[in-house]
Amino acid sequence: MSVPKQSPQPTVGVVVVAAGSGTRLAQAAPKAFVVVAGATVLERSLRAVFALDEPAHIVVVAPEAWIADASAIAHKVAGAAADYIQTVVGGDTRQRSVTAGLAA
């Protein structure tokens, strides 16, 4: 009987900070959730992370009101690596959002 091949354990940690309001972009949604040429900015960023040669544990930091959307986008992009994604709420500043991501 053969043993199913498991995904390699992550050897890299990546924090994707998508918690900004995007006010300078003047859109209804935060910048990470704006669709550009058929994909959100967050989705495009995560595709780049999942293209890494090393398996990665990924923490996505998002605004509280957008946490479900961030999680759905991350899991859609991750495919088989979905077990290595964590989504956390960001803070009221970029520094606090990065801290939240690092603490996860």
LOMIVEX-332168 format. One record per residue (C-alpha): residue number from 0; residue in one letter; x, y, z. Coordinates in pm, whole numbers. Layout:
BEGIN
    i  aa      c1      c2      c3
  NUM   a       X       Y       Z
...
This chain:
BEGIN
    i  aa      c1      c2      c3
    0   m       0       0       0
    1   s     144     338     -95
    2   v     149     633     139
    3   p       2     954      -7
    4   k     260    1223     -67
    5   q     225    1509     178
    6   s     301    1871     108
    7   p     642    1965     244
    8   q     636    2155     571
    9   p     692    2531     532
   10   t    1048    2649     571
   11   v     974    3016     508
   12   g     733    3257     675
   13   v     574    3542     480
   14   v     356    3824     613
   15   v     137    3988     348
   16   v       7    4317     489
   17   a    -319    4399     314
   18   a    -467    4605     595
   19   g    -445    4954     448
   20   s    -750    5161     371
   21   g    -628    5264      26
   22   t    -760    5619      62
   23   r    -511    5759    -192
   24   l    -648    5517    -450
   25   a    -996    5667    -407
   26   q   -1180    5336    -446
   27   a   -1473    5194    -246
   28   a   -1260    4899    -133
   29   p    -916    4894      29
   30   k    -636    4873    -229
   31   a    -568    4502    -169
   32   f    -926    4421    -268
   33   v    -944    4635    -581
   34   v    -975    4427    -897
   35   v    -713    4499   -1164
   36   a    -738    4311   -1493
   37   g    -957    4039   -1343
   38   a    -778    3978   -1010
   39   t    -751    4163    -681
   40   v    -421    4319    -581
   41   l    -412    4071    -290
   42   e    -461    3775    -523
   43   r    -177    3895    -745
   44   s      51    3938    -443
   45   l     -30    3592    -312
   46   r      33    3430    -650
   47   a     386    3567    -633
   48   v     433    3424    -283
   49   f     302    3081    -383
   50   a     541    3082    -677
   51   l     836    3063    -435
   52   d    1052    2753    -458
   53   e    1037    2710     -80
   54   p     713    2603      91
   55   a     589    2899     296
   56   h     362    2965     591
   57   i     169    3276     494
   58   v      -1    3524     723
   59   v    -239    3767     553
   60   v    -314    4079     756
   61   a    -639    4251     657
   62   p    -885    4511     787
   63   e   -1140    4360    1025
   64   a   -1430    4434     788
   65   w   -1248    4250     506
   66   i   -1108    3951     696
   67   a   -1352    3699     545
   68   d   -1277    3827     194
   69   a    -902    3809     258
   70   s    -931    3454     385
   71   a   -1141    3345      87
   72   i    -897    3500    -162
   73   a    -596    3348      14
   74   h    -745    3000      25
   75   k    -851    3021    -339
   76   v    -501    3112    -450
   77   a    -329    2864    -216
   78   g    -488    2549    -348
   79   a    -313    2251    -185
   80   a    -114    2485      41
   81   a    -429    2620     211
   82   d    -332    2456     541
   83   y     -38    2698     562
   84   i    -240    3019     550
   85   q    -347    3226     846
   86   t    -553    3545     823
   87   v    -539    3803    1102
   88   v    -690    4146    1166
   89   g    -457    4441    1118
   90   g    -410    4740    1343
   91   d    -486    5108    1308
   92   t    -137    5177    1168
   93   r      88    4986     930
   94   q     330    4920    1216
   95   r      55    4762    1426
   96   s     -60    4556    1127
   97   v     290    4425    1068
   98   t     320    4349    1441
   99   a      -7    4153    1428
  100   g     123    3954    1131
  101   l     453    3876    1299
  102   a     279    3775    1620
  103   a      69    3521    1434
